[in-house]
Amino acid sequence: MNDQRSSTTHLIHHPYQPPEGFAAPQVGVFKASTVYFPSVAAMRQREWKDKSAYTYGLHGTPTTYTLEERLCALEGGQQCVLVPSGLAALATVALALLQTGDEVLIPDNAYGPNKALAEGELRHFGITHQFYDPLDPDDLSARMNERTRLVWIEAPGSVSMEFPDLPELVRRCKARGVMCALDNTWGAGLAFAPFDLLRDGTLGVDISAHALTKYPSGGGDVLMGSIITRDAALHLKIKLCHMRLGLGVGANDAEAVLRALPSMALRYAAHDRSARTLAAWWQAQPQCAQVLHPAFESSPGHAHWQQLCGDHSDLAAGLFSVMVDARYSQAQVDAFCDGLRLFKIGYSWGGPVSLVVPYDLATMRKRPTHHLSKGTLVRFSVGLESVQDLQADLQHSMDLHLPLV
Ligand SMILES: *Cc1c(COP(=O)(O)O)cnc(C)c1O
């Protein structure tokens, strides 16, 4: 019968089936919008929410299901939803959990676009927000009211690197029965366990959102985010919102993250070692007013990092910031950044290339920042280059652009 069909049809409906049992290190890249059902009855009965089957590419493929399970293992969660960026993970959590009249509390040093989301779309939907002081759990408690539905926490804070008392912030949320979501991009599932903050199974966040764009991808070339939970009903709420919004990730991107996951812990530790070496170098320079790195005593909240990570994983990622002394102008600091050769100027982190960004902190914070020295803030994301070469790069540009006076 097949022989009577034209070759055009054979190119689409060819009878050949490769043998089963193919096994190799890397998961296959399954690409699909359409997924076939064997019969109409099977189509009607098919269930996708629990990963027992397939219905449509957007709802999951073997590639994305596998990535979800491995990320759950990384962070100690039970369920995972994949989204096209880290920011999409933060936005999906907000849209899934908040309604008109609700309020969300966000740390003042949160990842900037999460604050912009609250000030933009959420406000337009009639959802209010407050920014709390992440170093003061009493400030968080005082701001909670009967409309508070969601509290974001983040450790350390974006750019200024303050490390909050995460267990205490989570306790304050639990005491009020308010949902607590962590932006876990920095910890990445390696520095501490988000669902088991005390390592005795008694305290964890409700939701861990993670920009896989950073360490899980590791290449500076993939945008993706995950939302991990331990509660089936909470997961379903997020998953349904995710489905209705039409969010999903490309199979090639999922494969790229799957490929990078096995080396992630080694890369994370290497970024960490080099970052500490360079932060220590900065600390010894008279041009430096303050090193902002959670593993350094000069950094606000250092004791909280020590308690959560230092005594256990002893990990601190590859990011740090420096307050360049106030006697140097913004133009001098900009020239120093421009004068670097190995450190590229650009956003994001977690890839092989070291990056530098000068920030204008005054425009980023609603609350006073007395805990920070005066000066110009520069953030470094330390890549995987030789740390001696990176230090020489810093020294060279400093000699040229930040002269001792
Ligand atoms: C980068 C980042 C995000 C957003 O990730 P994208 O994939 O770039 O959207 C969210 N939170 C933190 C802490 C980040 O560093």
The ligand as a Gaussian input file, in Angstrom:
#p B3LYP/6-31G(d) Opt

LIG

0 1
 C       19.750000      37.675000      36.197000
 C       18.840000      37.628000      37.344000
 C       17.460000      37.502000      37.162000
 C       16.816000      37.503000      35.799000
 O       17.289000      36.528000      34.930000
 P       17.134000      36.743000      33.338000
 O       17.221000      35.358000      32.804000
 O       18.244000      37.644000      32.908000
 O       15.779000      37.345000      33.101000
 C       16.664000      37.436000      38.283000
 N       17.182000      37.510000      39.512000
 C       18.501000      37.629000      39.734000
 C       19.017000      37.694000      41.117000
 C       19.369000      37.704000      38.650000
 O       20.674000      37.853000      38.862000

